């Protein structure tokens, strides 16, 4: 596996226990919104690595990762110690759930999955398409970017219960569009069941389960 080193350019608080880490894009790195990278930290006891999803619509000059901080986690608290100018070691990209020039998209996200969902929506708009975003859960991340999406013609929904999420997705009646789902297993299972029951063809649905 080829590891690359990049420099952090910005660290932003984007919601409850969540950071957006922006770093310079190495010349040999390219990715699509929704793919993920593997970040590695060297410690005296050995290296620790975890996967984080790209949450920026483009990566030509910089790329962003959305990280939720688990105080007991092996790696995520380390991101809180970073400052602009620090370096990150990473490899990638990985993953098969990402934007590939679809004209009409629905992006469903929960927790750190809201970041890549927004990136897919932003990229869809930038390419001249139409998009809908549904953010699920009590802690909404990237509120300013969601507001910008709404201001630029996207439909943006917030759901704070499973029942409301199911009702919202079922009410969209856009079963011919491409659907992207990002989040932990409890959310992706809910989303899959909801999409199945609402009649969305399985071949139009891409799901990235964070575990």
Secondary structure, DSSP 8 states (H G I E B T S, - for coil): ---EEEEEEEEEEEETTEEEEEEE--TT----TT-EEEEEEEETTEEEEEEEEB-SS--SSEEEEEEE--TT-SSHHHHTT--TT-EEEEEEEE-S-S--S-SEEEEEEETTHHHHHHHHHHHHHHTT-EEEEEEESSS---HHHHHHHHHTT-EEEEESSHHHHHHHHHHS--TTSEEEEEE-HHHHHHHHHHHHHHT--GGGEEEEE--
